[in-house]
Amino acid sequence: MNTPLPPLCLTGADVLRPDGLGGHPVSLAEGVITREGGREIDLSGYLVLPGIIDAHGDGFERHLAPRRGALGSPEVGLQAADAELAANGITTAVLAQFFSWEGGMRGPDFAERMAEAWLAMRDQSQTELLLQLRLEINLLDDYPRALALVDHAGIGFVVFNDHLPHKALEAGKRPPRLTGQALKSGRSPEAHLALLQALHARRAEVPDALADLAAALSQRGVKLGSHDTHHPEDHMRMAAIGAGISEFPETQAAAKAAFEAGHPVIMGAPNLVRGGSHDGRVSAAELVDCGYVTALASDYHYPAPRQAALKLTRGGMPLEQAWALVSSGPAELLGLTDRGRIAEGLRADLTILEAGSFRVAATLTGGRLAYLSGDIAQRFFG
């Protein structure tokens, strides 16, 4: 990362603290929020908010492969994704990398390549990049490989997926989108179908093997979750092996089960911004209204967390409550106790918005300038 700014005192802005907006100055030095700062910078006309923490996003895939089959250098792609994250006020981002039978950018080979690129550039990134492994639970023979990757890269967050088209395979039918999936994986449709059938045939082995894997990951301190659960019992089965974080539950019942069990729920911010799920699943806004949601994540669109929080405020939610869904909420579920709020002693992770347009004017990560645009540059350096 670049060098932290010298001691500063940001004055004149509306500052969002846990109890709401106020005109209190924000001081920072050596990368943290302090009681007193140095040079004063007048930020009248701006909002200073806790930095956005994105608990799950795969938008980086577009930077790694701008077109299908046009896979470039993962390091260069991650640098571009890092810049986009900062430009959208995101100070900490979880990169959700598949480890799946789907192959291509979702296969184990690419996951290992991606992890090497992440290890090579994370200390030079403008934002803080964390890596999540999205493990397809039917990939039984590759469980040791996944565990080795977690150990090698120090991955701290693993979620369990099951995207096999079990109904079609059970009925002996050709699954939908088979040819497209096969092309992405580099297999023929026939070979891809044979793989799916072989994985489906071993589904009875999954529960015991997955419980053993989850236990090994938990012993390493890895946070565990499940993705796309549909029924309450789906969530509770995963929670029973330690995978309590619920990512993108597909129904209100599944989200309610997680919430009532005291487990965090992550929903997609694009779902809320659009006014509903793009594929007919439960509405994120509906779950937020019920109080079930801990965090709103970018999913596939990095501007969405900011847009979602602001949309909630236009619907009458207090800003401190809406912004918590993209700051303190995700910080808590990820175990990041040093960020997510503007308070003395915490990291100086700040998202600064223009008060009128709510566009991102500046992003500070650990007191370092990760993004700066427009008239605010004159305030810092003019």
Summary of the structure (lengths in Angstrom):
residues: 382
radius of gyration: 21.4
end to end distance: 23.4
largest distance: 70.3
contacts: 1339
relative contact order: 0.17
helix: 41%
strand: 24%
